[in-house]
Amino acid sequence: MAVFTVTDYDKMVYEQELKDFLPAKMIDIHTHVWRKDIQGEKKLRPGEVKRTVTWPSLVAKDNSIEDLQETYRLMFPGKDVKALIFANGGNFETLGACNDYIADASRRSEFPALYFSHPTQSGEELEQKIREGGFLGVKSYLSLSPVYLPEAEIRILDFFPHHQLKVLDKMGAIVMCHIPRHGRLKDPVNLAQILEIKQKYPNLKLIIAHIGRAYTENDVGEAFKILAPATTLMFDFCANTCSFAMQKLLEAYGPDHAMFGSDLPILRMRMKRIEENNTYINLVPPGMYGDPKQDSHLREVSKEEGEKLTFFMYEEIRAFKVAARNVGLTAADVEKCFYSTAKNLIDGARTAIYGK
């Protein structure tokens, strides 16, 4: 049974709009891989309230390494696509097993991987786990912060504490950072802590995921002007369709600091994103993802409109294509964003940690 269906409309979008724009080789710098039978059902810790949106969990129950490889085959025919993989957070009790699965999946697929860290781990344990599994760095998430913190008050350093960053800096490791807070990229606390991390730990390779969750024009603010001193900062534009944010990123940092990422499996979603009242709304086919009332970011369209909705993946690349055209990227620049920049980052982390 196929992982998902590719329609004639999807094929037309890929062939007419994306195939010739994309390079022959691609690296997806941001991909979640997990198996439900290993992770189990996500559950809150004692005293914790839900601190995440609902809609991403509606797309797929899991994403095995085999499903991921099949996704690339289906979505990008004729392209050689590899990924930087990591777990989905999961439950605290199963986080170790999820990381073990990632290490095994990485060895079998030869895709590089990040360790999913927990802020309570010591620096020594973190380094040991990274080296044992052959990981190139870490990913973590705001929901792993202390349970007493309200979601709006979580800071980057609550889930990437200094004692861990010090070790990661010594290693020259990758840190994939999904920033918290309602202000997203322009939030002053986020900006201050990003600058602090880059100043104190210049050797770690900090990636700001999703362009700092700048999913609408309003989320950008003066962020790139404020972040200008952090000249080695990296970004991915995964799960983002905001051409404005992509354009501002390219203008500020160029193709040597902007990387394609998917956040799979959620980019298998059929949708089109719009901005409304300074937030984003995912327009989806009727009945495909359950009751849209379960998440304020979901809205169903008519059956006829739904038939013209393609993958979130294609919508992201469509948006990037607009930004690339607006800033005058060459084909060589586009190749950097979809392959070479990520390859250089991965190779640099591997050499720094393992000497090869």
N, C-alpha and C positions, 0 to 999 in steps of 0.2 A: 504493500500500500504506500502510495506517494506521501511524502511529508505534507505537501499542500498542492493545490491545483494551480497551474499556470494557464491563464486564459488567452484567447486570441488577442484580446485588448492588451494584456501584459506584454505579449510578444511584440506587438506593434510598437508600444512605447519603448521597449528595449532596442529593437532594431532601428527605429527611425530617430530616436532622440539620444540614446545613451551609448550604444555599442561603439560607435566611432569616436565618441568623446573620451571613453575610458581607455587606459593603457592596457597592454596585453597582460602584464603582471600587476596584481593588486595585493595589498596587505590591509586587512581589517584590524585596526589597532584596538578595538573595544568589543569583545564578544563574550557573552556568558554561556558556559557549558555546564550542564548538570543533568543528573538522572533523578526522577522523582522517587524511585525506590531507594535511593541513597540519601537524598536530602530530607525526604518526608514532607509533610504538610507544614507550611510556615505557621509558626505560632508565636504569640507574644510572651515575653518573659514576665514573671510575677512583678506587678506594679507598673508594667509598661502599657502605654496607650499606642494605638496605631499611628505611625509617623511617616507613612508613605502613601502615595496615590494608588488607586486600585487598578486602573485600566491596563497597565503593562502585564499584569498577571492573567489577563483574559485571553491572551493570544496563543499561548502554548503551555502545556503542563510541564514540559521540560525541553531540553535541547542537548541530546547526546552528541558526542563528537561525530558520530556517523550522520546524524540529522544535520549538523552544521555543514559537513562536507557536501551532503546532498543539496542543501539550500543553495550553496554557491554554484553547484552544477546546474541547478534549475534556473536560478536568477541571472547568472552570468555565463551563458554558453559561449565557448570559445576563449574564455579568460582563465588565467592561472591565478587562483585566489587562495591566499593563506591568511592566518589570523593570529593575533595575540589573544589567548584564551584565559579565562578565569571563572571561578565559581559564581554562584548566584546569591551568596550570603548564607542563605538557608537558616537553619536553627543553630543556636550556639552548640547544642549537643551533637549536631551532625556536621559542624563546620570542618572538623578534622577529616572526616570521611569524604566530604566534598572536595577538599584539597587533595586528598589521595587520588581521587578519581581524575582530577585535573592533571596531576603529575603523570598518571598512567596514560591518559588521553594524549598528553603532549608527547610522550615517548612514542606512542603508536602512530600518531599523525605527523610527527616532526613539526608541529606548530609550537612556537614559544608560549610560555605561560607565566602568569603572575599568581602569587600566593594570596589568598584572601585572609587578611590579618584581623585580629581582634585587639582593641586598645588595651586590654588587660595583660597582654603578653609582654614579657620582658624583652629587652633588646637582644639578649643572648639567645633566648628561645626563638625569636623571630629570625635571626640570622641562621640558626641551626636548621629551622624548617625550610627556609629558602634554599639553602645549599643541599639539604637532603633530597629535596624534590626537583632540583635543577631549575628552580624558578628564576626569573629575571628581575623580580621586584614584588610589589604588593598592590592590591586593591583593597579598599575597605568601604564602609558605608555608614552614613549618619545614624541609621537605626541601631548600630552597635554601641552608640554612645551610652553613658550611664542613664538608667531608666528614669531618673528623677528630672532629667532635662526636658522641658517642653520642646516640641519640634522646632518652633520658631526661634529658640535660643541656642540651638546647637551650633558649635563652631568647628572649623576644620580640625583644630588641635584637640578636640574632644574625642575624635576617632583616629587621628594620626598624632599621638602624643610625642613630645620632644624626645623622650628616651628611645623611641623607635626611629624617629627621623635621624637622630645622631648616628645610629648604626647603618641605616640605609644610605646616608651620605658617605660614610666610610666605605661602603661597598660600591658606590656608584650605581645604585639600583634605580629602577623605574618606580615611580609612585603615581598610580592612576587615581585622581582625586575628583570625586563627584561632590561639588561644593554644596553646603546646606543653605538655609535661611531664605526667607520669602523675598528678599531683595535680589536674590540670584547673583549674576555677575557683578552688578553695580553696588552690591551691598558693601558698606564701608568696612565692616568687620571682616568679611571675606577678603576684600582687597588688602587690608592691613596684614592679615595672616599669610596670604600668598606672598606678599613682599617680604615678610619676616622669614618665612621658610626659605625663600630663595637667597636671602642675605646670609642666614645662619648656616644653611646647608647647600652650598653651591654645587656640590658634586652629584647630588641626587637628581634624577631626571623627572621633573614634575610635569605631569600632563593634566591640564584642566579639561575634564570631560564635558562634552556637550556644549562647548564654548561657554562654560560656566552656567549652563542651563539658561542661556539667553535665547529663549524660544520666541520672543516677540521683540519688536524694536525698542519698546520701553525698558527691556531688561538690560540693555547695553550701557546707557548713560555715558559717563566719562571714564569708564573702566579702562579702556586701552590707553588713554592718556596717563592715568594714574599708575598703570602697570608698566609703563615704558622703561623704568630702570631695570626691570627683570628681563634682560635681553635674551636669556636662554630658556625662557618659559615656552612650553609646548602646549598645544591644544588639539583636541579632536572635535569634529563636528557631527558626532553620532547622534541619532534620534533627534535631529534638528532640521527644520525646513525653513528657517528664517534667513532668507538671502541677505537681508540687511546686516545681521550679525556676522554672517560669513564674510561679507564684503569688508566690514570694519576690521575683522580679524586679519584678512589678507592685506589690507592697507597698512595695518600696524605692524604685522610680523612677517608677512610674506609666506611663500610656499614651503620654506624650510622649517616652519613652525606649525603648520596646519596639516592635520592628518585625517584621512577617511577612517571612520569607524561606524559600526552598524548598531551596536547594542542588541544584536540578535539574541533571542528569537523575536523580540517585539517588532522588528522591522518587517516581519512577515505579515503584519496587520494590513488589511485593506482600508485605506483611509485617505483623506485629504485634510490638511491642517489649515485652519483660518485663525486670525487674530480678532479678538472681540473684547472690548473693555480691558485692554492691557493684559489679557491672558490668552491661552491657546485653547482651541476646541478641535477635537479630532472628529471629523465627519466620517461616519461608518455606514456600511450597508445595514438595512433593517434586519434585526434578529441574529446577526452574526456573533455578537459579543455579549449577549444577555441584555438585561434591562439597563438602558443607558442612564437611568436615574442613580445607579450605584456609583457614578463618578461624574463630577461636574465638568470634566474635560471631554465627555462623550456626547455626541448628538447624532441621531440616525437621520439619514436622508431617504428619499423615496426609492422604491425598487429600481426605477429607471436610472436614477442618478447613481445608485449603488453599483450598477453594472459597468459604470465608467470610472470606478475607483480602482486604482492599482495599488501595488505594494508601497508601504511606508518607505522601503528601501529606495524605490525608484523616485518617490517624491523628494527624498533627501538629496539624491544626486541631481534631480532637476533643479532644485534650489541652488545647489552649489554651482551648477552650470551657469545660472544667471549671474551669480556673484563673480565667477571666473571671467565671464564676458565683460562685466562692468568694470573690472580692474585691469583688463587686458592680459590675462594669463596666456602664456603660450602653451603649446602641447607639451613641451618639456616641463613647464611649471605644473601642469595638471598631473603629469607623471610623478612628480615629486610628492604631491598631496595624496596620491593614491598608492604610492609604492616606495619611492626612494627615501623620503624623509623618515618613514616608519622603519624601513630596513636599516638605515644608518643608526637610528636610536636603539633598535634591538641589538644590532651587532655591537654597538658601543657598550651597552649594559652587559652583554655576554662576556666581552673582553675584560671589562672592569671587575666582574665578579669571579669569572672562571679562568681568565687569561687566555681565552681561545675564541 
